[in-house]
């Protein structure tokens, strides 16, 4: 593992995407517990992409336009659904102390799906890992798994940071109902924008 790998990983993970957006939303609506659960779910959503890259499934997505488009449009549809649901539900961004806590399994499932239905993560692993581990080198599989584990751990740490940061300002949002309404629209717009960007992605 090199400094270049760590820096590249950090830049990729810190850059806000659907997983970060979902975790921040969870932190604002449900507090620290929801933020931590969402961060865990979002991180778990990266594991299948790593497994796909290591086992060669990513090569299929990269070479087959049909397979890539199928996964891509499933992801686009899910992000657009999140945008619509967030905009429609005026309670989507609420921080009422008396509101019932969202079940952890539902948060994890939504977070996993958010990152799972993003074929660009798999393609990223295909383009990213070979820069640091040649596939034909001795012990390449073990090294790729090790670097993938570092990427996953970094994802968890960054997601937790985003989520806890959002949970920390939860009270300020609670005291300003207009801020909550503005955030609801921003989240809906962000999910919509991410969906449109994903729709334009090429294998």
MARBA-3410 file (N, C-alpha, C, O; in Angstrom, 1 decimal):
203
0.8,-1.2,0.0,0.0,0.0,0.0,0.9,1.2,0.0,1.9,1.3,0.7 ~ 0.5,2.2,-0.8,1.3,3.4,-1.0,0.5,4.7,-0.5,-0.7,4.6,-0.4 ~ 1.3,5.8,-0.4,0.6,7.0,-0.1,-0.3,7.4,-1.2,-1.4,8.0,-1.0 ~ 0.1,7.2,-2.5,-0.7,7.5,-3.6,-2.0,6.8,-3.5,-3.1,7.4,-3.9 ~ -2.0,5.5,-3.1,-3.3,4.8,-3.0,-4.2,5.4,-2.0,-5.4,5.5,-2.2
-3.6,5.7,-0.8,-4.4,6.3,0.3,-5.0,7.6,-0.1,-6.1,7.9,0.2 ~ -4.2,8.4,-0.8,-4.7,9.8,-1.2,-5.8,9.6,-2.2,-6.8,10.3,-2.2 ~ -5.6,8.7,-3.2,-6.6,8.5,-4.2,-7.9,8.0,-3.6,-9.0,8.5,-4.0 ~ -7.8,7.1,-2.7,-8.9,6.5,-2.0,-9.7,7.6,-1.3,-10.9,7.7,-1.3 ~ -8.9,8.4,-0.5,-9.5,9.5,0.3,-10.3,10.5,-0.6,-11.4,10.9,-0.3
-9.7,10.9,-1.7,-10.3,11.8,-2.6,-11.6,11.2,-3.2,-12.7,11.9,-3.2 ~ -11.6,10.0,-3.6,-12.8,9.3,-4.2,-13.9,9.2,-3.1,-15.0,9.5,-3.5 ~ -13.5,8.8,-1.9,-14.5,8.5,-0.9,-15.1,9.8,-0.4,-16.3,9.9,-0.1 ~ -14.3,10.9,-0.2,-14.7,12.1,0.4,-15.7,12.9,-0.6,-16.6,13.6,-0.1 ~ -15.4,12.7,-1.9,-16.3,13.4,-2.9,-17.7,12.9,-2.7,-18.0,11.8,-2.8
-18.6,13.9,-2.4,-20.0,13.5,-2.1,-20.7,12.8,-3.3,-20.6,13.2,-4.4 ~ -21.4,11.7,-2.9,-22.1,10.9,-3.9,-23.4,10.5,-3.3,-23.9,11.0,-2.2 ~ -24.1,9.5,-3.9,-25.4,9.1,-3.4,-25.3,8.5,-2.0,-26.1,8.7,-1.1 ~ -24.2,7.7,-1.7,-24.0,7.2,-0.4,-23.8,8.2,0.7,-24.4,8.1,1.8 ~ -23.0,9.2,0.4,-22.8,10.3,1.4,-24.1,11.1,1.6,-24.5,11.4,2.7
-24.8,11.3,0.5,-26.1,12.1,0.6,-27.1,11.3,1.5,-27.8,11.9,2.3 ~ -27.2,10.0,1.3,-28.1,9.2,2.1,-27.7,9.2,3.5,-28.6,9.3,4.4 ~ -26.4,9.1,3.8,-25.9,9.1,5.2,-26.2,10.4,5.9,-26.6,10.5,7.1 ~ -26.0,11.5,5.2,-26.2,12.9,5.8,-27.7,13.0,6.0,-28.1,13.5,7.1 ~ -28.5,12.6,5.1,-30.0,12.6,5.3,-30.4,11.8,6.6,-31.2,12.3,7.3
-29.8,10.7,6.7,-30.1,9.8,7.9,-29.7,10.5,9.2,-30.4,10.4,10.2 ~ -28.6,11.1,9.1,-28.1,11.8,10.3,-29.0,13.0,10.7,-29.2,13.2,11.9 ~ -29.5,13.7,9.7,-30.4,14.8,10.0,-31.7,14.4,10.5,-32.3,15.0,11.4 ~ -32.2,13.3,10.0,-33.6,12.9,10.3,-33.6,12.0,11.5,-34.6,12.1,12.3 ~ -32.6,11.2,11.7,-32.6,10.2,12.8,-31.6,10.4,13.9,-31.6,9.6,14.9
-30.7,11.3,13.7,-29.6,11.5,14.7,-28.4,10.6,14.6,-28.2,10.0,13.5 ~ -27.7,10.4,15.7,-26.4,9.7,15.6,-26.6,8.2,15.3,-25.9,7.7,14.4 ~ -27.6,7.6,15.9,-27.8,6.2,15.6,-28.1,5.9,14.2,-27.5,5.0,13.6 ~ -29.0,6.7,13.6,-29.4,6.5,12.2,-28.2,6.8,11.3,-28.0,6.1,10.3 ~ -27.4,7.8,11.7,-26.2,8.1,10.9,-25.2,7.0,10.8,-24.7,6.6,9.8
-25.0,6.3,12.0,-24.0,5.2,12.1,-24.5,4.0,11.3,-23.8,3.3,10.6 ~ -25.8,3.8,11.4,-26.4,2.6,10.7,-26.4,2.8,9.2,-26.0,1.9,8.4 ~ -26.7,4.1,8.7,-26.6,4.4,7.3,-25.2,4.3,6.8,-24.9,3.8,5.7 ~ -24.2,4.7,7.6,-22.8,4.7,7.2,-22.4,3.2,7.0,-21.7,2.9,6.1 ~ -22.8,2.3,7.9,-22.5,0.9,7.8,-23.2,0.3,6.6,-22.6,-0.4,5.8
-24.5,0.7,6.3,-25.1,0.2,5.1,-24.5,0.6,3.9,-24.3,-0.2,2.9 ~ -24.1,1.9,3.8,-23.5,2.4,2.6,-22.2,1.7,2.3,-21.8,1.5,1.2 ~ -21.4,1.4,3.4,-20.1,0.8,3.3,-20.3,-0.7,2.8,-19.6,-1.2,1.9 ~ -21.3,-1.4,3.3,-21.6,-2.7,2.9,-22.0,-2.7,1.4,-21.7,-3.7,0.7 ~ -22.6,-1.6,0.9,-23.0,-1.5,-0.5,-21.8,-1.5,-1.4,-21.9,-1.8,-2.6
-20.6,-1.2,-0.9,-19.4,-1.2,-1.8,-18.7,-2.6,-1.9,-18.0,-2.8,-2.8 ~ -19.1,-3.5,-0.9,-18.4,-4.8,-0.9,-18.7,-5.6,-2.2,-17.8,-6.2,-2.7 ~ -20.0,-5.7,-2.6,-20.3,-6.5,-3.8,-19.5,-5.9,-5.0,-19.1,-6.7,-5.9 ~ -19.3,-4.6,-5.1,-18.5,-4.1,-6.2,-17.1,-4.5,-6.2,-16.5,-4.9,-7.2 ~ -16.5,-4.6,-5.0,-15.2,-5.1,-4.9,-15.1,-6.6,-5.2,-14.2,-7.0,-6.0
-16.1,-7.3,-4.8,-16.1,-8.8,-5.1,-16.3,-9.0,-6.6,-15.6,-9.9,-7.2 ~ -17.1,-8.1,-7.2,-17.3,-8.2,-8.7,-16.0,-8.0,-9.4,-15.7,-8.6,-10.4 ~ -15.3,-6.9,-8.9,-14.0,-6.6,-9.6,-13.0,-7.7,-9.5,-12.3,-8.0,-10.4 ~ -12.9,-8.3,-8.3,-11.9,-9.3,-8.0,-12.3,-10.6,-8.8,-11.4,-11.3,-9.3 ~ -13.5,-10.9,-8.9,-13.9,-12.2,-9.6,-14.1,-12.0,-11.1,-14.3,-13.0,-11.8
-14.0,-10.8,-11.6,-14.1,-10.6,-13.0,-15.4,-10.2,-13.5,-15.6,-10.0,-14.7 ~ -16.4,-10.1,-12.6,-17.7,-9.7,-13.1,-17.7,-8.3,-13.6,-18.5,-8.0,-14.5 ~ -16.8,-7.5,-13.1,-16.7,-6.1,-13.6,-16.3,-6.1,-15.0,-16.7,-5.2,-15.8 ~ -15.5,-7.0,-15.4,-15.1,-7.1,-16.8,-16.3,-7.3,-17.7,-16.4,-6.8,-18.8 ~ -17.3,-8.1,-17.2,-18.5,-8.3,-18.0,-19.3,-7.0,-18.1,-19.7,-6.6,-19.2
-19.4,-6.2,-17.0,-20.1,-5.0,-17.1,-19.4,-4.0,-18.0,-20.0,-3.2,-18.7 ~ -18.1,-4.1,-18.0,-17.3,-3.1,-18.8,-17.4,-3.5,-20.3,-17.3,-2.6,-21.1 ~ -17.5,-4.8,-20.6,-17.5,-5.2,-22.0,-18.9,-5.4,-22.6,-19.1,-5.3,-23.8 ~ -19.9,-5.6,-21.7,-21.2,-5.8,-22.2,-22.1,-4.5,-22.0,-22.4,-4.2,-20.8 ~ -22.4,-3.9,-23.1,-23.3,-2.7,-23.0,-24.6,-3.0,-22.4,-25.2,-2.2,-21.6
-25.2,-4.2,-22.7,-26.5,-4.5,-22.2,-26.5,-4.7,-20.7,-27.3,-4.2,-19.9 ~ -25.4,-5.4,-20.2,-25.3,-5.7,-18.7,-25.1,-4.4,-18.0,-25.7,-4.1,-16.9 ~ -24.2,-3.5,-18.5,-23.9,-2.3,-17.9,-25.2,-1.4,-17.8,-25.5,-0.8,-16.8 ~ -25.9,-1.3,-19.0,-27.1,-0.4,-19.0,-28.2,-0.9,-18.1,-28.9,-0.1,-17.5 ~ -28.3,-2.3,-18.0,-29.3,-2.8,-17.1,-29.1,-2.4,-15.7,-30.0,-1.9,-15.0
-27.9,-2.5,-15.2,-27.5,-2.1,-13.8,-27.6,-0.6,-13.7,-28.1,-0.1,-12.7 ~ -27.2,0.1,-14.7,-27.2,1.6,-14.7,-28.6,2.1,-14.5,-28.8,3.0,-13.7 ~ -29.5,1.6,-15.3,-30.8,2.2,-15.3,-31.6,1.7,-14.1,-32.5,2.4,-13.7 ~ -31.3,0.6,-13.5,-31.8,0.3,-12.2,-31.4,1.3,-11.2,-32.2,1.7,-10.3 ~ -30.1,1.7,-11.2,-29.6,2.7,-10.3,-30.3,4.0,-10.5,-30.6,4.8,-9.6
-30.4,4.4,-11.8,-31.1,5.7,-12.2,-32.5,5.7,-11.6,-32.9,6.7,-11.0 ~ -33.2,4.6,-11.9,-34.6,4.5,-11.4,-34.7,4.7,-9.9,-35.6,5.3,-9.4 ~ -33.8,4.0,-9.2,-33.8,4.1,-7.7,-33.5,5.5,-7.2,-34.2,6.0,-6.3 ~ -32.5,6.2,-7.8,-32.2,7.6,-7.4,-33.4,8.5,-7.7,-33.7,9.4,-7.0 ~ -34.0,8.3,-8.9,-35.2,9.2,-9.2,-36.3,8.9,-8.3,-37.1,9.8,-7.9
-36.5,7.6,-7.9,-37.5,7.3,-6.9,-37.2,8.0,-5.6,-38.2,8.5,-4.9 ~ -36.0,8.0,-5.2,-35.6,8.7,-3.9,-35.9,10.2,-4.0,-36.4,10.8,-3.1 ~ -35.6,10.8,-5.2,-35.9,12.2,-5.4,-37.3,12.5,-5.3,-37.8,13.4,-4.6 ~ -38.2,11.7,-5.9,-39.6,11.9,-5.9,-40.2,11.7,-4.5,-41.0,12.4,-4.0 ~ -39.7,10.6,-3.8,-40.2,10.3,-2.5,-39.8,11.4,-1.5,-40.6,11.8,-0.7
-38.6,11.9,-1.6,-38.2,13.0,-0.7,-38.9,14.2,-1.0,-39.3,14.9,0.0 ~ -39.2,14.6,-2.2,-39.9,15.8,-2.5,-41.4,15.7,-2.1,-42.0,16.7,-1.7 ~ -42.0,14.5,-2.4,-43.4,14.3,-2.1,-43.7,14.3,-0.6,-44.7,14.9,-0.1 ~ -42.8,13.7,0.2,-43.0,13.5,1.6,-42.5,14.7,2.4,-41.3,14.8,2.5 ~ -43.4,15.5,2.9,-42.9,16.7,3.6,-42.3,16.3,4.9,-41.7,17.2,5.6
-42.4,15.1,5.3,-41.8,14.6,6.5,-40.5,13.9,6.3,-39.9,13.3,7.2 ~ -40.0,13.9,5.0,-38.8,13.2,4.7,-37.6,13.8,5.4,-36.7,13.0,5.7 ~ -37.6,15.1,5.6,-36.5,15.7,6.4,-37.1,16.3,7.6,-37.4,17.5,7.7 ~ -37.4,15.5,8.6,-37.9,16.0,9.9,-37.0,15.5,11.0,-36.3,14.5,10.9 ~ -36.9,16.3,12.0,-36.0,16.0,13.2,-36.8,16.2,14.5,-36.2,16.7,15.5
-38.0,15.8,14.5,-38.8,15.9,15.7,-38.4,14.9,16.7,-38.1,13.7,16.4 ~ -38.2,15.3,17.9,-37.7,14.4,19.0,-38.7,13.3,19.2,-38.3,12.2,19.7 ~ -40.0,13.5,19.0,-41.0,12.5,19.3,-41.3,11.6,18.1,-42.1,10.7,18.2 ~ -40.6,11.8,17.0,-40.8,11.0,15.8,-40.3,9.6,16.1,-39.2,9.4,16.6 ~ -41.0,8.5,15.6,-40.5,7.2,15.9,-39.3,6.9,15.1,-39.1,7.3,13.9
-38.3,6.2,15.7,-37.1,5.8,15.0,-37.3,4.9,13.9,-38.1,3.9,14.0 ~ -36.6,5.1,12.8,-36.7,4.3,11.6,-36.0,3.0,11.9,-34.9,3.0,12.4 ~ -36.6,1.8,11.6,-35.9,0.5,11.9,-34.5,0.5,11.3,-34.3,0.9,10.1 ~ -33.5,-0.1,12.0,-32.2,-0.1,11.5,-32.1,-0.9,10.2,-31.3,-0.6,9.3 ~ -32.9,-2.0,10.1,-32.8,-2.9,8.9,-33.3,-2.1,7.7,-32.8,-2.4,6.6
-34.2,-1.2,7.9,-34.7,-0.5,6.7,-33.6,0.6,6.3,-33.4,0.8,5.1 ~ -33.0,1.2,7.2,-31.9,2.1,6.9,-30.8,1.4,6.2,-30.3,1.9,5.1 ~ -30.4,0.3,6.7,-29.3,-0.5,6.1,-29.6,-0.9,4.7,-28.8,-0.8,3.8 ~ -30.9,-1.4,4.5,-31.3,-1.9,3.2,-31.3,-0.8,2.2,-30.8,-1.0,1.1 ~ -31.8,0.4,2.6,-31.8,1.5,1.6,-30.4,2.0,1.3,-30.1,2.3,0.2
-29.5,2.0,2.3,-28.2,2.4,2.1,-27.4,1.5,1.2,-26.7,1.9,0.3 ~ -27.6,0.2,1.4,-26.9,-0.8,0.6,-27.4,-0.7,-0.9,-26.6,-0.7,-1.8 ~ -28.7,-0.6,-1.1,-29.2,-0.5,-2.4,-28.7,0.8,-3.1,-28.4,0.7,-4.3 ~ -28.6,1.9,-2.4,-28.1,3.1,-2.9,-26.8,3.0,-3.6,-26.5,3.5,-4.7 ~ -25.8,2.3,-2.9,-24.5,2.1,-3.4,-24.4,0.9,-4.3,-23.6,0.8,-5.2
-25.3,-0.1,-4.1,-25.2,-1.3,-4.9,-25.6,-1.1,-6.3,-25.0,-1.6,-7.2 ~ -26.6,-0.2,-6.5,-27.1,0.0,-7.9,-26.3,1.2,-8.5,-26.9,2.1,-9.1 ~ -25.0,1.1,-8.4,-24.2,2.1,-9.0,-23.0,1.4,-9.7,-22.0,1.1,-9.1 ~ -23.2,1.0,-11.0,-22.2,0.3,-11.7,-20.8,1.0,-11.8,-19.8,0.4,-12.1 ~ -20.9,2.3,-11.7,-19.6,3.1,-11.8,-18.6,2.7,-10.7,-17.4,2.8,-10.8
-19.2,2.2,-9.5,-18.3,1.8,-8.4,-17.5,0.5,-8.9,-16.3,0.4,-8.6 ~ -18.2,-0.4,-9.5,-17.5,-1.6,-10.0,-16.5,-1.2,-11.1,-15.3,-1.7,-11.1 ~ -16.9,-0.4,-12.0,-15.9,0.1,-13.0,-14.7,0.8,-12.4,-13.6,0.7,-12.9 ~ -15.0,1.6,-11.3,-14.0,2.3,-10.6,-12.9,1.3,-10.1,-11.7,1.5,-10.2 ~ -13.4,0.2,-9.5,-12.5,-0.8,-8.9,-11.6,-1.4,-10.0,-10.5,-1.7,-9.9
-12.3,-1.6,-11.2,-11.5,-2.2,-12.3,-10.4,-1.3,-12.8,-9.3,-1.7,-13.1 ~ -10.7,0.0,-12.8,-9.7,1.0,-13.3,-8.7,1.4,-12.2,-7.6,1.8,-12.4 ~ -9.2,1.2,-10.9,-8.4,1.7,-9.8,-7.4,0.7,-9.3,-6.2,1.0,-9.2 ~ -7.9,-0.5,-8.9,-7.0,-1.5,-8.3,-5.8,-1.9,-9.2,-4.7,-2.0,-8.7 ~ -6.0,-2.1,-10.5,-4.8,-2.4,-11.4,-3.7,-1.4,-11.4,-2.6,-1.7,-11.8
-4.0,-0.2,-11.0,-3.0,0.9,-11.0,-2.0,0.6,-9.9,-0.8,1.0,-9.9 ~ -2.4,-0.2,-8.9,-1.6,-0.5,-7.7,-1.2,-2.0,-7.6,-0.3,-2.3,-6.8 ~ -2.0,-2.9,-8.3,-1.7,-4.3,-8.2,-1.9,-4.9,-9.6,-3.0,-4.8,-10.2 ~ -0.8,-5.3,-10.2,-0.9,-5.9,-11.5,-1.7,-7.3,-11.4,-1.3,-8.1,-10.6 ~ -2.7,-7.5,-12.2,-3.5,-8.7,-12.1,-2.7,-10.0,-12.2,-3.1,-11.0,-11.6
-1.6,-10.0,-13.0,-0.8,-11.2,-13.2,0.4,-11.3,-12.2,1.1,-12.3,-12.3 ~ 0.5,-10.4,-11.3,1.6,-10.5,-10.3,1.3,-11.6,-9.3,0.1,-11.8,-9.0 ~ 2.4,-12.2,-8.7,2.2,-13.2,-7.7,1.4,-12.6,-6.5,1.8,-11.5,-6.0 ~ 0.4,-13.3,-6.0,-0.3,-12.8,-4.8,-1.2,-11.6,-5.1,-1.6,-10.9,-4.2 ~ -1.5,-11.4,-6.4,-2.3,-10.3,-6.8,-3.7,-10.3,-6.1,-4.2,-9.3,-5.7
-4.3,-11.5,-6.0,-5.7,-11.6,-5.4,-5.7,-11.1,-4.0,-6.5,-10.3,-3.6 ~ -4.7,-11.6,-3.2,-4.6,-11.2,-1.8,-4.4,-9.7,-1.7,-4.9,-9.0,-0.8 ~ -3.5,-9.1,-2.5,-3.2,-7.7,-2.4,-4.4,-6.9,-2.8,-4.7,-5.8,-2.2 ~ -5.2,-7.3,-3.9,-6.4,-6.6,-4.3,-7.4,-6.6,-3.2,-8.1,-5.6,-2.9 ~ -7.6,-7.8,-2.5,-8.5,-7.8,-1.4,-8.1,-6.9,-0.2,-8.9,-6.3,0.4
-6.8,-6.9,0.0,-6.3,-6.0,1.1,-6.5,-4.6,0.8,-6.9,-3.8,1.7 ~ -6.2,-4.1,-0.4,-6.4,-2.7,-0.8,-7.9,-2.4,-0.8,-8.4,-1.3,-0.5 ~ -8.7,-3.4,-1.3,-10.2,-3.2,-1.2,-10.7,-3.0,0.2,-11.6,-2.3,0.4 ~ -10.1,-3.8,1.1,-10.5,-3.7,2.5,-10.1,-2.3,3.1,-10.9,-1.7,3.8 ~ -9.0,-1.8,2.6,-8.6,-0.4,3.0,-9.6,0.6,2.5,-10.0,1.5,3.2
-10.0,0.4,1.2,-11.0,1.3,0.6,-12.3,1.3,1.4,-12.9,2.3,1.6 ~ -12.7,0.1,1.7,-14.0,-0.1,2.4,-13.9,0.5,3.8,-14.9,1.2,4.2 ~ -12.8,0.3,4.5,-12.7,0.9,5.8,-12.6,2.4,5.8,-13.2,3.1,6.6 ~ -12.0,3.0,4.7,-11.9,4.4,4.6,-13.4,4.9,4.3,-13.7,6.0,4.8 ~ -14.1,4.2,3.5,-15.5,4.6,3.2,-16.3,4.7,4.5,-17.1,5.6,4.7
-16.1,3.7,5.4,-16.9,3.7,6.6,-16.5,4.9,7.5,-17.4,5.5,8.0 ~ -15.2,5.1,7.6,-14.8,6.3,8.4,-15.3,7.6,7.9,-15.8,8.4,8.6 ~ -15.3,7.8,6.6,-15.7,9.0,6.0,-17.2,9.2,6.1,-17.8,10.2,6.4 ~ -18.0,8.1,5.8,-19.4,8.1,5.9,-19.8,8.4,7.4,-20.8,9.2,7.6 ~ -19.2,7.8,8.3,-19.5,8.1,9.8,-19.2,9.6,10.1,-20.0,10.2,10.8
-18.1,10.1,9.5,-17.9,11.5,9.7,-18.9,12.4,9.2,-19.4,13.4,9.8 ~ -19.4,12.1,8.0,-20.5,12.9,7.4,-21.7,12.8,8.2,-22.4,13.8,8.4 ~ -22.1,11.5,8.6,-23.3,11.3,9.3,-23.3,11.9,10.6,-24.3,12.5,11.0 ~ -22.2,11.8,11.4,-22.2,12.4,12.7,-22.2,14.0,12.6,-22.7,14.7,13.5 ~ -21.5,14.5,11.6,-21.6,15.9,11.3,-23.0,16.4,11.1,-23.4,17.4,11.6
-23.8,15.7,10.3,-25.1,16.0,10.1,-26.0,15.9,11.4,-26.8,16.8,11.6 ~ -25.7,14.9,12.1,-26.4,14.7,13.4,-26.1,15.8,14.4,-27.0,16.2,15.2 ~ -24.9,16.3,14.3,-24.5,17.4,15.2,-25.3,18.7,15.0,-25.5,19.5,16.0 ~ -25.7,18.9,13.8,-26.5,20.2,13.5,-28.0,19.9,13.4,-28.7,20.7,13.0 ~ -28.3,18.7,13.9,-29.8,18.3,13.9,-30.6,19.3,14.7,-31.7,19.7,14.2
-30.1,19.7,15.8,-30.9,20.7,16.7,-31.1,22.0,16.0,-32.2,22.6,16.1 ~ -30.1,22.5,15.2,-30.3,23.8,14.5,-31.4,23.6,13.5,-32.1,24.6,13.2 ~ -31.4,22.5,12.8,-32.5,22.2,11.9,-33.9,22.1,12.6,-34.9,22.7,12.1 ~ -33.9,21.5,13.7,-35.1,21.4,14.5,-35.7,22.7,14.9,-36.9,22.9,14.9 ~ -34.8,23.7,15.2,-35.3,25.0,15.6,-35.6,25.9,14.4,-36.1,27.0,14.6
-35.4,25.4,13.2,-35.7,26.2,12.0,-36.5,25.4,11.0,-35.8,24.8,10.1 ~ -37.8,25.3,11.1,-38.6,24.5,10.1,-38.3,24.8,8.7,-38.4,23.9,7.8 ~ -38.0,26.1,8.4,-37.8,26.5,7.0,-36.5,25.8,6.5,-36.4,25.5,5.3 ~ -35.5,25.7,7.3,-34.3,25.0,7.0,-34.5,23.6,6.6,-34.0,23.1,5.6 ~ -35.4,22.9,7.3,-35.7,21.5,7.1,-36.4,21.4,5.7,-36.1,20.4,4.9
-37.3,22.3,5.4,-38.0,22.3,4.1,-37.0,22.5,3.0,-37.1,21.9,1.9 ~ -36.1,23.5,3.2,-35.1,23.7,2.2,-34.2,22.5,1.9,-33.8,22.2,0.8 ~ -33.8,21.9,3.1,-33.0,20.7,2.9,-33.7,19.6,2.2,-33.1,18.8,1.4 ~ -35.0,19.4,2.4,-35.8,18.4,1.7,-35.7,18.6,0.2,-35.5,17.7,-0.5 ~ -35.8,19.9,-0.2,-35.8,20.2,-1.6,-34.3,20.0,-2.2,-34.2,19.5,-3.3
-33.4,20.3,-1.4,-32.0,20.1,-1.8,-31.6,18.6,-2.0,-31.0,18.3,-3.0 ~ -32.1,17.8,-1.0,-31.8,16.4,-1.1,-32.5,15.8,-2.4,-31.9,15.0,-3.1 ~ -33.8,16.2,-2.6,-34.5,15.7,-3.7,-33.8,16.1,-5.0,-33.6,15.3,-5.9 ~ -33.4,17.4,-5.1,-32.6,17.9,-6.3,-31.3,17.1,-6.5,-30.9,16.9,-7.6 ~ -30.6,16.8,-5.4,-29.4,16.2,-5.5,-29.5,14.7,-6.0,-28.8,14.3,-6.8
-30.5,14.0,-5.4,-30.8,12.7,-5.9,-31.1,12.7,-7.4,-30.7,11.8,-8.2 ~ -31.9,13.7,-7.8,-32.3,13.8,-9.2,-31.1,14.1,-10.1,-30.9,13.4,-11.1 ~ -30.2,15.0,-9.6,-29.0,15.3,-10.4,-28.1,14.1,-10.5,-27.5,13.8,-11.5 ~ -27.9,13.3,-9.4,-27.1,12.1,-9.4,-27.7,11.1,-10.4,-26.9,10.4,-11.1 ~ -29.0,11.0,-10.4,-29.6,10.0,-11.3,-29.4,10.4,-12.7,-29.1,9.5,-13.6
-29.5,11.7,-13.1,-29.2,12.1,-14.4,-27.8,11.9,-14.8,-27.5,11.6,-16.0 ~ -26.9,12.2,-13.9,-25.4,12.0,-14.2,-25.2,10.5,-14.4,-24.4,10.2,-15.4 ~ -25.8,9.6,-13.6,-25.6,8.2,-13.8,-26.2,7.8,-15.2,-25.6,6.9,-15.8 ~ -27.3,8.4,-15.6,-27.9,8.0,-16.8,-27.0,8.3,-18.0,-27.1,7.6,-19.0 ~ -26.1,9.3,-17.9,-25.2,9.7,-18.9,-23.9,8.9,-18.9,-23.1,9.1,-19.8
-23.7,8.1,-17.9,-22.5,7.3,-17.7,-22.3,6.3,-18.8,-23.2,5.7,-19.3 ~ -21.0,6.2,-19.3,-20.7,5.2,-20.3,-19.9,4.1,-19.7,-19.1,4.3,-18.8 ~ -20.1,2.9,-20.2,-19.3,1.7,-19.7,-17.8,1.9,-20.0,-17.0,1.0,-19.7
END
